[in-house]
């Protein structure tokens, strides 16, 4: 029995194998005759005779017209018709040839050979195959799917690493995204990201989070900010100030017309708006710098202004400036030079690619060298980058990547600067015709006024080594001309430290710390484009410099180049640290270095060799968090660039959320989190506006009710009559009650979404961020609790004519800014670490009472919500499965339409139409966190964000004096509330 089963299994396996081989083979074909007798008739006419063995040999199945009926021929026919017979055989031969040409498997020709005849070389050498298979293999190789991919033109590493091919490859890769001059250095040590059209270093590959904090707190942190965009405005001072005054407001702080900034001594910072649209229409933050007037041309009316901004704000600001200054005509004479300093870049690249094909270059002398891209490699030479106005005479130029900008953060950044850079030497015996490298400097050395100015600048620069960066007045500008920093490069890396013993001239240091740098010493040749281009083009190559170093008698000694040493004009700008608030003043201050393009790595390496630690975008974000200042473009929600950044961040976080299975990701609906990936500022401010208007109308109606009832009671002693509510107040109260109940119970979602849509339709004004300094100071004083320190602040506030917190004082602020957001700082009282998009809520009276009784009380907990969309999501998944299996045709049309409306549902997330965000949870929502983490500076959780101004003032009115400014924070994926102190720093 067992043997029989094994035999059946073997036979079944053979049949399956044969069927697999014959699945592509055609069936036997016969061409039926039109008029002649069939084979069966011929067999009958022949009598049907023959032995059983002969009939068995002559059996042959043949298909009929429908290929279903089979006939059998049992003998040789006596006659046949030639034409039908030939056609039938021709069809069979055609089928046979087709079957022979068609493969029954995906194997190649050499794989059909027995294993003992196969050779490894058969896969790429046809001559290794037997002769009978070479034609088939040759035809097989010629097919496109079997063609070998083209090898790179320079396939060996030696050819790829050849300098000419390497530069050509780097130039090609810079056509899409702009590379900084320190890109190669960063790419070897940082995680690179593509942002805003640049390739930037995001964070170091090493574990150095705390080391970077120690660098910015105790020593020096270096950052490359050359991706910031510079816009140059040249024109008459009066015309420039008149045009720019319409894009800013005095209420937000100093403007372009501030006296220290206008003289060129200080750098200014402000927020730009669209023309005459303050406080709405925000464009973004900028820093500006006026060119200091020369002593000879002090009365010149033509001024030069640089405006620096983040690349996300550049397009909006540039378009508004061109519209405001009426600069519509392109001016090609002022265009910056193309990115490649040598002409005919395309021809050179072609020559380089052609030479890269060969391993050995015989015609080496004919090869034209390719120079690497310096500046913006994505610039189109056909597009203008300079515009002029025929009416005002103002010229606007885009100097992006024409001027490099490095930032040094930390108290010892001045020591790093003074050790890495040395002032240029004065050469009185220079001849301008002998050397083209420093022809501009030779002319300068012949002018005694310029020489005296250079000595004064050098003396101030030497004084800086004994000072910290926070000792200098904020925004101080110092112009200087330095020598080649590559000459002063030490043998190994060291840490620059201050040496106060060398600088004991207390009177000069006192003048410098109090008065800053004079406007005369703020002058620099960096403002002259001709000088900058000359410095860039005449830079001594590294190869020549190393060759001179190798000829030194004592290796490693100082290399004195004399008059051949390059002279580079730079600008030093003091960056203020933490200037808001009373704790840690000046923390995070430093210096910015502005230098001409082409000298990036020449300045970068000497700064690193003096102990500066390099940071990326993440370190810049943490620096803003510790300084408690907004970070661009994250913390500008009222700007178009800020809105675009929020959308991209939401898309990224949503994709990251969907990559996890439902069991491995939080259900934000059950946590009561409406917007875990973005901050709904529009709806937040609108809900608080409706809430405030409803409260005011309720108070007015209650006052009217009391007065009417008192009048009726005095007139007659009849029954008490209640005056009904007004239609607006009653409707608003009903809508607010309905929205609160529905959000707490989460039973009726459609009512909430209808209410949200109705509220959005009822308001056309957009929200804004409060930047009025007077109002900010007032709100900051109101947020302080009552203790000794606050009493001093309130005494100071009374001197500044600031009012005490009351409904009468709050009402004008709310009327002026009904939908305003205010920048706040949040510090946790106990443990906890706030995250991105953490909710800021108002504590209830019971929470504050329990905290006053128990100081260890962490905070309340949010009750778990029910997921009202879970069934709909599961139903949607079931419908999709039915559509895939073809069973969706049985579903009714109504259910199908309902499913299509809910196509965007995701398990654990609310749909796009959100309910009332303020009253969705058990604690009223006040705002959101945009930056949050554990602060190494304070040793506790710290966060920055925005809250509704209307909600904040309402909360302060309801809180007791001892607990002013206490709020609750709750992370998006948590149910635990934690107490935090809210402050407004100005």
ROLUMKE-593991 format. One record per residue (C-alpha): residue in one letter; x, y, z. Coordinates in pm, whole numbers, padded with zeros to 5 digits, always signed. Layout:
AXYZ...
//
This chain:
X+00000+00000+00000X+00285+00236+00091X+00469+00162-00232X+00155+00237-00427X+00118+00577-00258X+00482+00669-00324X+00438+00575-00688X+00129+00797-00715X+00315+01089-00560X+00609+01049-00798X+00378+01030-01096X+00192+01341-00982X+00520+01527-00944X+00627+01427-01293X+00295+01537-01434X+00321+01873-01260X+00674+01920-01388X+00569+01835-01740X+00267+02063-01721X+00490+02347-01602X+00719+02296-01901X+00438+02261-02153X+00223+02548-02030X+00354+02778-02306X+00350+02512-02579X+00068+02528-02834X-00166+02234-02895X-00149+02022-03215X-00312+02199-03507X-00479+02055-03819X-00605+02263-04104X-00949+02121-04195X-01023+02064-04565X-01306+02235-04735X-01442+01970-04975X-01252+01640-04948X-01349+01342-04736X-01247+01334-04373X-00991+01081-04253X-01265+00874-04089X-01453+00853-04422X-01131+00749-04598X-01076+00489-04331X-01428+00359-04381X-01380+00348-04757X-01066+00144-04702X-01271-00100-04499X-01131-00013-04163X-00898-00309-04173X-00568-00349-03990X-00430-00522-03689X-00466-00391-03340X-00093-00314-03311X-00087-00121-03639X-00393+00082-03542X-00230+00167-03213X+00082+00301-03387X-00118+00512-03629X-00336+00669-03369X-00294+01048-03384X-00516+01301-03211X-00616+01590-03427X-00833+01881-03335X-01141+01971-03533X-01270+02316-03616X-01338+02401-03251X-01023+02218-03123X-01250+02010-02899X-01350+01708-03102X-01066+01462-03184X-01067+01220-03476X-00848+00916-03521X-00689+00787-03841X-00660+00407-03847X-00493+00349-04184X-00320+00491-04487X-00570+00680-04705X-00598+00573-05067X-00604+00930-05193X-00575+01287-05056X-00638+01644-05166X-00309+01827-05195X-00402+02188-05105X-00587+02114-04775X-00316+01871-04676X-00034+02122-04737X-00218+02396-04548X-00269+02167-04250X+00095+02065-04240X+00207+02428-04280X+00002+02524-03976X+00159+02243-03777X+00511+02344-03883X+00438+02706-03788X+00318+02599-03445X+00622+02379-03403X+00864+02664-03492X+00682+02898-03255X+00709+02645-02976X+01079+02596-03045X+01144+02972-03038X+00944+03035-02719X+01114+02951-02392X+00923+02759-02130X+01115+02919-01840X+01311+03232-01745X+01649+03060-01765X+01923+03178-01996X+02075+02965-02269X+02379+02852-02075X+02156+02760-01782X+01981+02497-01994X+02300+02293-02015X+02369+02010-01775X+02551+02111-01464X+02872+01934-01557X+02894+02136-01881X+02837+02480-01726X+03120+02727-01682X+03128+03060-01504X+03264+03241-01810X+02957+03145-02017X+02759+03430-01861X+02973+03697-02032X+03168+03507-02301X+02957+03346-02576X+03251+03150-02716X+03253+02934-02405X+02915+02788-02507X+02876+02492-02745X+02854+02595-03109X+02494+02486-03142X+02387+02739-02873X+02599+03037-02970X+02344+03187-03210X+02070+03168-02949X+02297+03321-02687X+02399+03598-02925X+02036+03687-02992X+01966+03676-02621X+02249+03913-02537X+02127+04168-02792X+01794+04206-02610X+01763+04540-02420X+01689+04376-02086X+02017+04184-02101X+02229+04481-02209X+02496+04578-01961X+02465+04918-01803X+02704+05181-01926X+02999+05213-01697X+03085+05560-01563X+03325+05759-01767X+03581+05759-01488X+03510+05425-01328X+03830+05379-01129X+03879+05563-00800X+04207+05716-00914X+04034+05884-01206X+03738+05994-00993X+03965+06148-00732X+04166+06336-00988X+04134+06705-00908X+03994+06816-01243X+03721+06550-01240X+03646+06605-00872X+03588+06976-00919X+03372+06914-01226X+03159+06666-01031X+03119+06907-00739X+03018+07185-00976X+02753+06961-01129X+02609+06875-00788X+02580+07241-00692X+02336+07318-00972X+02029+07210-00772X+02113+07303-00413X+02350+07575-00301X+02663+07457-00123X+02829+07667+00143X+03204+07704+00117X+03233+07479+00424X+03009+07210+00270X+03278+06944+00223X+03400+06998+00581X+03044+06965+00715X+02957+06665+00496X+03234+06461+00658X+03127+06543+01015X+02756+06632+01012X+02418+06491+00919X+02331+06695+00611X+01979+06810+00521X+01840+06989+00215X+01647+07294+00332X+01547+07624+00174X+01749+07547-00140X+02073+07479+00051X+02265+07174+00174X+02315+07245+00543X+02463+07062+00841X+02184+06964+01077X+02371+06810+01372X+02712+06650+01431X+02755+06276+01388X+02928+06255+01725X+02758+06267+02065X+02819+06628+02158X+02486+06770+02280X+02619+06871+02622X+02958+06965+02479X+02791+07216+02247X+02601+07364+02541X+02922+07397+02742X+03085+07563+02440X+02815+07829+02404X+02798+07880+02782X+03168+07878+02875X+03386+07896+02564X+03292+07936+02194X+03052+07776+01947X+03103+07837+01574X+02823+07836+01315X+02819+07903+00941X+02532+08144+00865X+02631+08215+00506X+02291+08085+00392X+02133+08403+00529X+02041+08638+00245X+02171+08992+00206X+01973+09261+00022X+02156+09584-00057X+01976+09917-00099X+02164+10216-00240X+02005+10558-00272X+01941+10888-00105X+01900+10863+00270X+01572+11053+00278X+01417+10837+00003X+01528+10516+00174X+01393+10618+00515X+01063+10737+00366X+01007+10406+00187X+01121+10182+00472X+00916+10368+00733X+00598+10221+00582X+00722+09865+00646X+00786+09901+01020X+00639+10069+01327X+00791+10260+01616X+00574+10070+01867X+00774+09752+01807X+01111+09914+01885X+01390+10104+01706X+01345+10134+01331X+01579+10207+01039X+01599+10571+01153X+01749+10495+01497X+02043+10732+01552X+02314+10474+01646X+02209+10249+01360X+02181+10531+01106X+02535+10643+01188X+02664+10292+01109X+02788+10224+01466X+02529+09962+01558X+02341+09682+01387X+01963+09700+01422X+01694+09433+01431X+01321+09462+01364X+01020+09290+01207X+00902+09398+00863X+00536+09425+00758X+00358+09481+00433X+00305+09840+00335X+00087+10019+00593X-00060+09694+00729X+00082+09689+01085X+00008+09486+01304X-00105+09244+01032X+00075+09141+00713X+00399+09032+00882X+00685+08953+00643X+00954+08838+00885X+01242+08948+01108X+01550+09117+00964X+01878+09269+01081X+02007+09580+00905X+02336+09764+00884X+02403+10113+00747X+02739+10194+00590X+02922+10445+00807X+02988+10784+00649X+03343+10864+00549X+03515+11158+00712X+03564+11320+00371X+03204+11259+00255X+03019+11308+00582X+02749+11516+00416X+02688+11272+00131X+02319+11202+00078X+02375+10866-00096X+02374+10584+00158X+02423+10210+00144X+02210+09969+00351X+02235+09592+00401X+01929+09394+00512X+01995+09039+00629X+01713+08787+00653X+01641+08418+00658X+01608+08257+00311X+01243+08166+00376X+01152+08537+00418X+01368+08664+00132X+01120+08640-00157X+00835+08817+00024X+01059+09093+00157X+01232+09146-00178X+00901+09168-00364X+00764+09420-00113X+01082+09630-00129X+01071+09638-00509X+00707+09743-00502X+00760+10007-00234X+01074+10157-00389X+00933+10121-00745X+01239+09925-00855X+01099+09741-01155X+01370+09785-01420X+01659+09536-01404X+02006+09685-01398X+02257+09445-01547X+02560+09654-01460X+02506+09589-01090X+02459+09217-01124X+02697+09014-00909X+02956+08820-01100X+02856+08468-01198X+02933+08185-00962X+03225+08062-01169X+03509+08308-01163X+03647+08179-01495X+03446+08214-01818X+03341+07936-02055X+03252+07696-01775X+03055+07465-01998X+03341+07414-02242X+03580+07343-01961X+03348+07090-01807X+03311+06915-02139X+03688+06896-02178X+03717+06760-01827X+03456+06490-01894X+03623+06389-02216X+03958+06353-02048X+03800+06153-01770X+03720+05871-02011X+04083+05766-02038X+04301+05625-01768X+04611+05795-01909X+04588+06145-02045X+04827+06189-02334X+04715+06539-02426X+04755+06680-02076X+04875+07013-02202X+04552+07071-02393X+04333+07024-02082X+04182+07351-01960X+04147+07352-01578X+03804+07388-01419X+03766+07628-01130X+03524+07539-00855X+03202+07730-00801X+03235+08021-00561X+02905+08158-00438X+02557+08064-00560X+02584+07786-00820X+02210+07785-00890X+02196+08141-01023X+02062+08184-01372X+02277+08436-01565X+01970+08532-01768X+01776+08650-01462X+01843+08994-01311X+01967+09030-00955X+01977+09409-00947X+01689+09654-00996X+01672+10033-01020X+01395+10289-00983X+01376+10572-01234X+01169+10789-00997X+01346+10748-00663X+01691+10643-00789X+01706+10354-00540X+01902+10045-00647X+01821+09707-00492X+02075+09424-00529X+02056+09063-00418X+02394+08979-00261X+02306+08627-00149X+02624+08417-00107X+02835+08717-00211X+02923+08788+00153X+02995+08508+00401X+02875+08525+00762X+03016+08324+01053X+02878+08341+01408X+03081+08286+01724X+02870+08229+02037X+03015+08227+02386X+03199+08443+02639X+03545+08360+02496X+03456+08423+02133X+03659+08747+02144X+03968+08549+02251X+03920+08310+01959X+03890+08604+01721X+04191+08795+01844X+04415+08486+01832X+04299+08362+01491X+04307+08700+01313X+04582+08956+01295X+04553+09308+01159X+04714+09364+00820X+05059+09513+00810X+05120+09855+00657X+05361+09853+00362X+05475+10196+00253X+05713+10076-00018X+05455+09894-00229X+05430+09953-00603X+05085+09905-00753X+05230+09800-01088X+05441+09520-00938X+05167+09334-00754X+04806+09297-00856X+04721+09103-00540X+04702+09403-00306X+04683+09698-00543X+04391+09846-00349X+04584+09809-00023X+04892+09979-00173X+04682+10283-00257X+04535+10278+00093X+04880+10270+00254X+04977+10593+00076X+04686+10778+00238X+04788+10895+00590X+04425+10930+00702X+04351+10569+00608X+04668+10451+00782X+04574+10636+01101X+04222+10487+01086X+04367+10139+01043X+04587+10184+01351X+04287+10295+01560X+04086+09993+01446X+04381+09767+01527X+04410+09914+01878X+04040+09852+01947X+04070+09498+01813X+04363+09429+02049X+04162+09559+02345X+03892+09299+02282X+04110+09010+02398X+04075+09113+02762X+03694+09145+02741X+03400+08909+02717X+03158+08936+02428X+02879+09044+02665X+03086+09342+02788X+03058+09518+02452X+02740+09718+02373X+02494+09514+02171X+02517+09549+01795X+02860+09719+01796X+03024+09725+01451X+03402+09723+01398X+03564+09738+01056X+03906+09586+01005X+04150+09467+00741X+04333+09147+00839X+04613+08941+00691X+04585+08589+00557X+04471+08377+00856X+04626+08063+00703X+04970+08202+00785X+04892+08206+01161X+04764+07847+01169X+04912+07665+01474X+05064+07318+01460X+04785+07158+01661X+04451+07256+01803X+04448+07458+02125X+04194+07646+02336X+04211+08024+02336X+04198+08177+02685X+04195+08544+02796X+04507+08712+02925X+04401+09029+03114X+04757+09105+03226X+04849+09231+02880X+04563+09480+02876X+04549+09690+03192X+04455+10021+03032X+04135+10060+03232X+04031+10394+03087X+04025+10272+02725X+03842+09952+02822X+03589+10160+03016X+03527+10383+02715X+03490+10080+02492X+03241+09903+02720X+03029+10213+02775X+03042+10398+02446X+03127+10122+02203X+03309+10178+01876X+03293+10513+01701X+03130+10547+01360X+03467+10625+01204X+03613+10289+01314X+03309+10105+01172X+03425+10173+00817X+03544+09879+00608X+03648+09808+00250X+03396+09521+00253X+03131+09768+00131X+03328+09820-00192X+03235+09551-00444X+03544+09612-00656X+03773+09547-00361X+03582+09231-00267X+03607+09093-00619X+03979+09169-00628X+04034+08993-00296X+03839+08689-00415X+04012+08657-00749X+04367+08719-00625X+04360+08474-00336X+04684+08276-00307X+04610+07906-00375X+04675+07645-00105X+04926+07474-00333X+05145+07784-00353X+05117+07846+00018X+05220+07490+00104X+05507+07511-00140X+05641+07819+00040X+05598+07644+00374X+05806+07351+00255X+06098+07583+00177X+06126+07711+00535X+06457+07639+00705X+06280+07552+01031X+05969+07346+00960X+05662+07484+01134X+05802+07833+01189X+05616+08152+01095X+05581+08211+00721X+05641+08575+00636X+05496+08653+00295X+05567+09023+00315X+05386+09236+00055X+05260+08921-00120X+05037+08834+00176X+04668+08878+00099X+04474+09150+00280X+04109+09077+00352X+03852+09340+00462X+03605+09214+00724X+03332+09345+00953X+03291+09236+01317X+02939+09271+01460X+02861+09206+01825X+02562+08978+01867X+02361+09047+02183X+02279+08749+02398X+01983+08729+02631X+01856+09085+02660X+01498+09012+02773X+01415+08934+03133X+01626+08973+03447X+01802+08636+03476X+02130+08556+03297X+02171+08888+03111X+02407+08866+02816X+02402+08485+02802X+02471+08352+02452X+02632+08670+02319X+02908+08658+02060X+03040+08799+01733X+02945+08778+01367X+03219+08791+01104X+03137+08923+00756X+03397+08847+00488X+03412+08829+00107X+03332+08507-00073X+03610+08267-00159X+03775+08296+00185X+03539+08064+00374X+03773+07776+00459X+04069+08011+00506X+03888+08164+00807X+03700+07851+00915X+04000+07630+01001X+04194+07889+01207X+03886+07949+01423X+03851+07574+01485X+04224+07543+01566X+04171+07802+01842X+03919+07579+02021X+03583+07675+01866X+03334+07389+01851X+03114+07375+01540X+02735+07351+01564X+02456+07300+01311X+02089+07386+01276X+01990+07194+01589X+02245+07381+01798X+02108+07708+01662X+01758+07602+01771X+01880+07518+02123X+02062+07849+02140X+01732+08027+02072X+01559+07814+02337X+01813+07903+02605X+01801+08272+02505X+01417+08257+02506X+01396+08427+02168X+01187+08328+01864X+01364+08110+01611X+01315+08170+01239X+01100+08049+01070X+00949+07819+01337X+00823+08089+01571X+00666+08330+01322X+00316+08185+01266X+00178+08511+01124X+00428+08514+00833X+00373+08333+00501X+00705+08154+00551X+00599+08046+00900X+00272+07905+00766X+00458+07715+00495X+00704+07575+00749X+00415+07457+00970X+00257+07275+00675X+00580+07097+00586X+00637+07000+00948X+00281+06868+00977X+00326+06661+00662X+00653+06515+00791X+00513+06428+01136X+00197+06278+00984X+00398+06054+00752X+00614+05947+01045X+00299+05870+01247X+00145+05661+00969X+00460+05453+00928X+00395+05297+01269X+00124+05033+01311X-00182+05136+01515X-00070+04929+01813X+00268+05107+01827X+00149+05469+01811X-00064+05681+02047X-00435+05733+01993X-00457+06112+02011X-00838+06108+02013X-00839+05912+02338X-00580+06154+02480X-00800+06451+02394X-00543+06598+02154X-00705+06765+01856X-00390+06882+01673X-00079+06677+01762X+00117+06780+01450X+00032+07149+01409X-00093+07448+01605X-00441+07574+01497X-00372+07941+01569X-00659+08065+01352X-00918+07860+01535X-00766+07924+01878X-00782+08302+01846X-01127+08287+01687X-01268+08068+01965X-01132+08304+02231X-01280+08602+02049X-01624+08438+02035X-01587+08333+02396X-01504+08689+02504X-01789+08843+02306X-02032+08590+02451X-01914+08674+02804X-01951+09048+02748X-02302+09010+02607X-02399+08786+02899X-02284+09053+03145X-02472+09326+02960X-02791+09121+02947X-02767+09034+03317X-02729+09406+03406X-03032+09491+03193X-03234+09214+03361X-03154+09343+03708X-03244+09702+03618X-03571+09602+03455X-03673+09385+03747X-03595+09661+03996X-03799+09912+03794X-04095+09677+03773X-04075+09599+04146X-04083+09971+04229X-04373+10037+03992X-04600+09757+04109X-04602+09458+04341X-04722+09225+04070X-04566+08891+03981X-04193+08881+03889X-04137+08902+03513X-03804+08797+03355X-03685+08972+03044X-03574+08715+02785X-03218+08712+02651X-03133+08883+02326X-03130+08661+02021X-02753+08700+01969X-02665+08626+02329X-02901+08333+02352X-02776+08182+02029X-02410+08223+02130X-02475+08073+02472X-02659+07778+02321X-02378+07720+02070X-02107+07739+02339X-02299+07503+02570X-02361+07262+02284X-01996+07271+02178X-01877+07215+02537X-02109+06924+02600X-02036+06762+02267X-01659+06799+02315X-01675+06654+02667X-01896+06363+02575X-01768+06326+02212X-02103+06190+02099X-02212+06425+01827X-01924+06523+01598X-02123+06687+01323X-02259+06960+01552X-01908+07058+01655X-01778+07080+01302X-02079+07290+01197X-02013+07527+01487X-01647+07556+01389X-01735+07636+01028X-01990+07893+01141X-01733+08065+01362X-01476+08075+01082X-01730+08229+00847X-01827+08494+01102X-01475+08644+01122X-01271+08780+00834X-00981+08942+01022X-00661+08737+01060X-00471+08682+01381X-00143+08858+01460X+00141+08836+01708X+00161+09112+01967X+00491+09304+01928X+00389+09637+02081X+00654+09692+02348X+00440+09912+02572X+00160+09655+02583X+00411+09374+02633X+00563+09550+02934X+00216+09598+03079X+00121+09232+03035X+00461+09122+03168X+00403+09315+03491X+00055+09163+03528X+00191+08809+03498X+00421+08845+03800X+00297+08706+04136X+00304+08921+04447X+00633+08899+04641X+00918+09131+04727X+01078+09122+04385X+00750+09196+04214X+00677+09489+04442X+00990+09658+04312X+00876+09588+03956X+00534+09734+04032X+00690+10045+04184X+00893+10080+03864X+00576+10020+03660X+00393+10296+03846X+00670+10535+03747X+00621+10431+03383X+00247+10512+03406X+00149+10146+03388X-00189+10047+03530X-00280+09782+03782X-00457+09468+03662X-00832+09531+03637X-01117+09487+03394X-01100+09854+03300X-00729+09823+03214X-00773+09497+03022X-01067+09607+02807X-00874+09853+02581X-00603+09595+02516X-00858+09332+02412X-01036+09579+02187X-00714+09677+02010X-00595+09318+01968X-00901+09086+01964X-00719+08801+01789X-00361+08844+01905X-00103+08589+02015X+00166+08671+02270X+00514+08515+02302X+00560+08354+02645X+00820+08154+02834X+00711+07854+03041X+00915+07697+03321X+00797+07378+03487X+00771+07385+03866X+00836+07012+03913X+00956+06729+03690X+00860+06693+03326X+00993+06781+02984X+00766+06969+02741X+00758+06863+02378X+00665+07019+02047X+00294+07119+02025X+00243+07077+02401X-00087+07228+02512X-00093+07526+02751X-00411+07520+02960X-00574+07724+03236X-00582+07555+03580X-00913+07540+03758X-00974+07682+04106X-00961+07331+04253X-00616+07275+04097X-00478+07596+04247X-00634+07519+04584X-00481+07172+04592X-00141+07312+04491X-00152+07564+04775X-00226+07282+05020X+00027+07034+04879X+00345+07175+04726X+00435+06830+04587X+00117+06817+04381X+00231+06760+04019X-00099+06837+03851X-00435+06687+03754X-00500+06422+03494X-00715+06444+03185X-00994+06183+03178X-00964+05942+02890X-01178+06030+02589X-01372+05789+02371X-01278+05738+02007X-01594+05821+01813X-01421+05765+01477X-01294+05413+01544X-01599+05236+01400X-01593+05458+01093X-01224+05387+01035X-01280+05013+01065X-01577+05034+00831X-01368+05229+00584X-01097+04960+00594X-01357+04690+00541X-01496+04872+00239X-01148+04903+00090X-01093+04531+00133X-01422+04458-00042X-01327+04686-00328X-01002+04497-00370X-01175+04158-00369X-01446+04274-00609X-01733+04255-00361X-01797+04627-00352X-02062+04603-00623X-02307+04469-00366X-02274+04778-00145X-02541+05041-00179X-02472+05377-00337X-02538+05573-00017X-02288+05379+00187X-02030+05413-00089X-02073+05791-00096X-02043+05802+00283X-01715+05612+00268X-01571+05842+00003X-01635+06139+00230X-01439+05971+00507X-01141+05867+00296X-00897+06080+00496X-00978+05922+00833X-00681+05785+01023X-00711+05577+01338X-00617+05793+01635X-00642+06132+01458X-00921+06386+01428X-01035+06479+01077X-00956+06819+00928X-01265+06994+01067X-01186+07043+01437X-01439+07125+01711X-01402+07408+01962X-01035+07375+02061X-01060+07583+02380X-01322+07369+02561X-01253+07026+02416X-01076+06900+02730X-01145+06932+03100X-00904+07232+03119X-00954+07533+02892X-00687+07559+02622X-00477+07876+02620X-00205+07813+02359X+00067+07581+02228X+00439+07523+02267X+00667+07573+01964X+01000+07494+02139X+01038+07272+02441X+01297+07052+02609X+01487+06994+02930X+01695+07309+02981X+02058+07252+03076X+02077+07619+03171X+01805+07600+03439X+01805+07229+03523X+01432+07189+03459X+01185+07162+03174X+01146+07483+02978X+00928+07575+02682X+00854+07868+02452X+00531+07927+02267X+00231+08144+02200X-00092+08189+02395X-00406+08385+02321X-00381+08739+02458X-00753+08746+02535X-00737+08415+02718X-00425+08515+02912X-00581+08837+03040X-00899+08653+03133X-00694+08395+03326X-00497+08664+03510X-00820+08837+03616X-00954+08515+03769X-00636+08400+03947X-00543+08504+04302X-00255+08746+04355X-00016+08484+04494X-00063+08249+04200X-00056+08484+03902X+00088+08328+03589X+00044+07960+03683X-00063+07741+03391X-00085+07371+03309X+00117+07194+03039X+00020+06861+02882X+00217+06678+02614X+00018+06557+02310X+00065+06187+02395X+00003+06219+02770X-00293+06263+03003X-00089+06424+03284X-00105+06798+03340X+00197+06968+03500X+00219+07311+03661X+00440+07573+03497X+00522+07940+03553X+00430+08171+03263X+00636+08485+03203X+00642+08748+02931X+00997+08878+02876X+01049+09212+02702
//
